[in-house]
């Protein structure tokens, strides 16, 4: 028993597709029209399976050549679309077989036999998807490792930069501290040099003093004239510091030392010591008046 006449065409052609009793499937995305004729639909199915097998062979080559872009296109677009089309045609053939009074077992046997014809292509397809996923995983791991390496290098660069900065700060701090120490040392050396120079001058001045022939002051107004004249001529007139003069004065007035023993050892102290001694002499026992009577 034959079904209605069926015309098959491509959707891109200008001819119209006439289907008996307005029954059939149109395109499945590929612009084909299928009628209700069982043998015609099986023929169409055989052609689509051959196309699938052809794409499977291309997929094998892509796997061998590691053409991952082609592998992606075949496993994610071309072959899945072709499988969807084949599944729809298989479903239509099964319906037509039942309409043609084929038993369910005959339909099942036909289904198994048909699927066996492109089983190897499905295996290639699954293998292709697995390889593509492996490639993506490896690429992701590589990208992650690269990012981690870049991050590591960035952190190491930051550590080096921070270390250099800290070293620079330490150097600047050390330089500042050293400059301060050098300045303090310079001041200390200059002070020490001045002290040494003063001592040298003092020793030179003392060495140039004539041998002293001054008898110690006896503490009386009469002896003061003698002592004062000798001290002024031999000590006070010399080009030495008043500090040195004060030292000699203390040696010559031992009896009156308690009066001037606590005077500061400086230029002012020398002038004060002379003033105290003179005041003491001229107030003792009438001072100057007593002296005058003794000299008349």
C-alpha positions as CSV (number, residue, x, y, z in Angstrom):
1,X,0.0,0.0,0.0
2,X,1.5,3.3,-1.1
3,X,1.0,6.6,0.6
4,X,0.3,9.9,-1.0
5,X,2.7,11.4,-3.4
6,X,5.5,13.4,-1.8
7,X,7.7,16.1,-3.2
8,X,11.0,16.9,-1.4
9,X,12.8,20.1,-2.0
10,X,15.2,22.6,-0.3
11,X,13.7,25.6,1.3
12,X,16.0,27.8,-0.7
13,X,14.4,26.7,-3.9
14,X,11.5,28.6,-5.4
15,X,9.4,25.5,-6.0
16,X,6.5,24.9,-3.7
17,X,6.3,21.7,-1.6
18,X,3.1,19.8,-2.1
19,X,2.3,17.2,0.6
20,X,-0.5,14.7,0.3
21,X,-3.4,15.5,2.7
22,X,-1.3,18.4,4.0
23,X,0.7,16.1,6.2
24,X,4.4,16.1,6.9
25,X,7.4,17.7,8.7
26,X,9.0,20.9,7.4
27,X,12.7,21.5,7.7
28,X,13.8,20.7,11.1
29,X,16.0,23.7,10.7
30,X,17.5,22.4,7.3
31,X,14.7,23.5,4.9
32,X,13.6,19.9,4.0
33,X,10.0,18.8,3.8
34,X,9.0,15.2,4.6
35,X,5.8,13.6,3.6
36,X,4.0,10.6,4.9
37,X,5.6,8.1,2.5
38,X,7.5,5.6,4.6
39,X,10.2,4.7,2.1
40,X,10.8,8.2,1.1
41,X,11.3,9.2,4.8
42,X,13.6,6.3,5.3
43,X,15.7,7.4,2.4
44,X,15.9,10.9,3.8
45,X,17.0,9.4,7.1
46,X,19.7,7.4,5.4
47,X,21.1,10.5,3.7
48,X,21.1,12.4,7.0
49,X,22.9,9.5,8.8
50,X,25.5,9.6,6.0
51,X,26.0,13.3,6.5
52,X,26.4,12.6,10.3
53,X,29.0,9.9,9.6
54,X,30.8,12.4,7.3
55,X,30.9,15.0,10.0
56,X,32.1,12.2,12.3
57,X,35.1,11.6,10.0
58,X,35.9,15.3,10.0
59,X,35.7,15.2,13.7
60,X,38.2,12.4,13.9
61,X,40.7,14.4,11.8
62,X,40.1,17.5,14.0
63,X,40.9,15.4,17.1
64,X,44.1,14.0,15.5
65,X,45.2,17.5,14.3
66,X,44.1,19.1,17.5
67,X,42.1,21.7,15.7
68,X,40.1,22.8,18.7
69,X,38.1,25.5,16.9
70,X,36.8,23.0,14.4
71,X,36.3,20.5,17.2
72,X,34.2,23.0,19.1
73,X,32.1,23.8,16.0
74,X,31.5,20.2,15.2
75,X,30.7,19.0,18.8
76,X,28.7,22.1,19.9
77,X,26.8,23.0,16.7
78,X,27.1,20.9,13.6
79,X,26.7,17.3,15.0
80,X,24.2,18.2,17.7
81,X,22.0,19.8,15.1
82,X,22.3,16.8,12.8
83,X,21.5,14.5,15.7
84,X,18.4,16.5,16.5
85,X,17.3,16.2,12.9
86,X,17.9,12.4,12.8
87,X,16.0,11.9,16.0
88,X,13.0,13.7,14.5
89,X,13.1,11.7,11.3
90,X,13.5,8.4,13.3
91,X,10.4,9.4,15.3
92,X,8.5,10.1,12.1
93,X,9.6,6.8,10.5
94,X,8.4,4.9,13.6
95,X,5.0,6.6,13.4
96,X,4.8,5.8,9.7
97,X,5.7,2.1,10.3
98,X,3.0,1.8,12.9
99,X,0.6,3.4,10.4
100,X,1.7,0.8,7.9
101,X,0.7,-2.0,10.2
102,X,4.3,-2.9,11.3
103,X,4.4,-4.6,14.7
104,X,5.9,-2.9,17.7
105,X,8.8,-5.4,17.7
106,X,9.5,-4.7,14.0
107,X,9.6,-1.0,14.9
108,X,11.9,-1.6,17.8
109,X,14.2,-3.8,15.8
110,X,14.4,-1.2,13.0
111,X,15.2,1.5,15.6
112,X,18.1,-0.6,17.1
113,X,19.5,-1.4,13.7
114,X,19.3,2.2,12.5
115,X,21.0,3.5,15.6
116,X,23.7,0.9,15.3
117,X,24.5,2.3,11.9
118,X,25.8,5.6,13.5
119,X,26.8,4.3,16.9
120,X,30.5,4.6,16.1
121,X,29.9,8.3,15.0
122,X,28.3,8.9,18.4
123,X,31.3,7.4,20.1
124,X,33.6,9.8,18.1
125,X,31.2,12.6,19.0
126,X,31.4,11.8,22.8
127,X,35.2,11.4,22.6
128,X,35.4,14.8,20.8
129,X,33.4,16.5,23.6
130,X,35.6,14.9,26.2
131,X,38.8,16.0,24.5
132,X,37.4,19.5,24.0
133,X,36.5,19.7,27.7
134,X,40.0,18.4,28.6
135,X,41.5,21.2,26.4
136,X,39.3,23.8,28.1
137,X,40.2,22.5,31.5
138,X,43.9,22.5,30.7
139,X,43.6,26.0,29.2
140,X,41.8,27.2,32.3
141,X,44.5,25.6,34.5
142,X,47.2,27.2,32.4
143,X,45.5,30.6,32.6
144,X,45.0,30.2,36.3
145,X,48.7,29.2,36.8
146,X,49.7,32.2,34.6
147,X,47.6,34.5,36.7
148,X,49.0,33.0,39.9
149,X,52.5,33.4,38.6
150,X,51.8,37.0,37.6
151,X,50.3,37.7,41.0
152,X,53.3,36.1,42.7
153,X,55.7,38.2,40.6
154,X,53.6,41.3,41.5
155,X,53.8,40.5,45.2
156,X,57.5,39.8,45.0
157,X,57.9,43.1,43.1
158,X,55.9,44.9,45.9
159,X,58.1,43.2,48.5
160,X,61.3,44.3,46.7
161,X,60.0,47.8,46.4
162,X,58.9,48.0,50.0
163,X,62.3,46.6,51.1
164,X,64.1,49.1,48.9
165,X,62.0,51.9,50.4
166,X,62.7,50.7,53.9
167,X,66.4,50.4,53.1
168,X,66.4,53.9,51.7
169,X,64.6,55.2,54.9
170,X,67.2,53.4,57.0
171,X,70.1,54.8,55.0
172,X,68.6,58.3,55.3
173,X,68.1,57.8,59.0
174,X,71.6,56.5,59.4
175,X,73.0,59.4,57.4
176,X,71.1,61.9,59.5
177,X,72.3,60.2,62.7
178,X,75.8,60.1,61.4
179,X,75.7,63.7,60.4
180,X,74.5,64.6,63.9
181,X,77.2,62.5,65.5
182,X,79.8,64.1,63.2
183,X,78.6,67.6,64.2
184,X,78.6,66.7,67.9
185,X,82.1,65.1,67.5
186,X,83.3,68.2,65.6
187,X,82.0,70.5,68.4
188,X,83.6,68.2,71.0
189,X,86.9,68.2,69.2
190,X,86.8,71.9,68.8
191,X,86.1,72.3,72.5
192,X,88.9,70.0,73.3
193,X,91.3,71.8,71.0
194,X,90.4,75.1,72.6
195,X,91.0,73.6,76.1
196,X,94.3,72.1,75.0
197,X,95.3,75.5,73.4
198,X,94.4,77.3,76.6
199,X,96.5,74.8,78.6
200,X,99.3,75.2,76.1
201,X,99.2,79.0,76.4
202,X,99.0,78.7,80.2
203,X,102.0,76.4,80.3
204,X,103.9,78.7,78.0
205,X,103.0,81.7,80.0
206,X,104.0,80.1,83.3
207,X,107.2,78.9,81.8
208,X,108.0,82.5,80.8
209,X,107.4,83.9,84.2
210,X,110.6,84.9,86.0
211,X,111.7,83.2,89.2
212,X,109.5,84.6,91.9
213,X,111.3,86.4,94.7
214,X,108.2,87.4,96.6
215,X,108.1,86.8,100.3
216,X,104.7,85.7,101.5
217,X,102.5,88.5,102.8
218,X,102.7,88.8,106.6
219,X,99.2,90.2,107.0
220,X,100.1,93.7,108.3
221,X,99.4,97.0,106.7
222,X,103.1,97.8,106.7
223,X,104.1,94.6,104.9
224,X,101.2,95.0,102.4
225,X,103.1,97.9,100.7
226,X,106.1,95.7,100.1
227,X,104.1,92.6,99.1
228,X,101.8,94.6,96.8
229,X,104.7,96.3,95.0
230,X,106.5,93.0,94.5
231,X,103.4,91.1,93.3
232,X,102.3,93.9,90.9
233,X,105.8,94.1,89.4
234,X,106.5,90.3,89.1
235,X,103.1,88.8,88.6
236,X,100.3,91.3,87.8
237,X,102.3,93.0,85.0
238,X,103.0,89.7,83.2
239,X,101.1,88.8,80.0
240,X,99.4,85.8,81.5
241,X,95.7,85.1,82.4
242,X,94.2,86.4,85.6
243,X,93.5,82.8,86.5
244,X,97.2,82.1,86.6
245,X,97.8,85.3,88.6
246,X,95.1,84.3,91.1
247,X,96.9,81.0,91.6
248,X,100.2,82.8,92.4
249,X,98.3,85.2,94.7
250,X,96.9,82.4,96.7
251,X,100.3,80.9,97.2
252,X,101.7,84.2,98.5
253,X,98.9,85.0,101.0
254,X,98.6,81.7,102.9
255,X,97.9,83.5,106.1
256,X,95.0,85.3,104.6
257,X,93.9,82.5,102.3
258,X,90.7,81.8,104.3
259,X,89.4,85.2,103.0
260,X,89.7,84.4,99.3
261,X,89.9,80.6,99.2
262,X,86.3,80.2,97.9
263,X,86.6,82.7,95.1
264,X,85.9,81.4,91.6
265,X,89.0,80.6,89.6
266,X,88.5,83.1,86.7
267,X,89.3,86.6,85.7
268,X,86.6,88.2,87.9
269,X,87.8,86.1,90.8
270,X,91.3,87.6,90.6
271,X,90.0,91.2,90.8
272,X,87.7,90.3,93.7
273,X,90.5,88.6,95.6
274,X,92.7,91.8,95.3
275,X,89.9,94.0,96.4
276,X,89.2,91.8,99.5
277,X,92.8,91.7,100.5
278,X,93.2,95.5,100.2
279,X,90.0,96.1,102.2
280,X,91.2,93.8,104.9
281,X,94.6,95.5,105.1
282,X,93.4,99.1,105.3
283,X,90.8,98.3,108.0
284,X,93.1,96.3,110.3
285,X,94.3,98.4,113.3
286,X,93.6,101.7,111.7
287,X,95.0,100.6,108.4
288,X,96.5,103.5,106.5
289,X,96.8,105.9,109.5
290,X,98.9,103.3,111.4
291,X,101.1,102.9,108.4
292,X,101.6,106.6,108.0
293,X,102.7,107.0,111.7
294,X,105.2,104.2,111.2
295,X,106.7,105.9,108.1
296,X,107.0,109.4,109.6
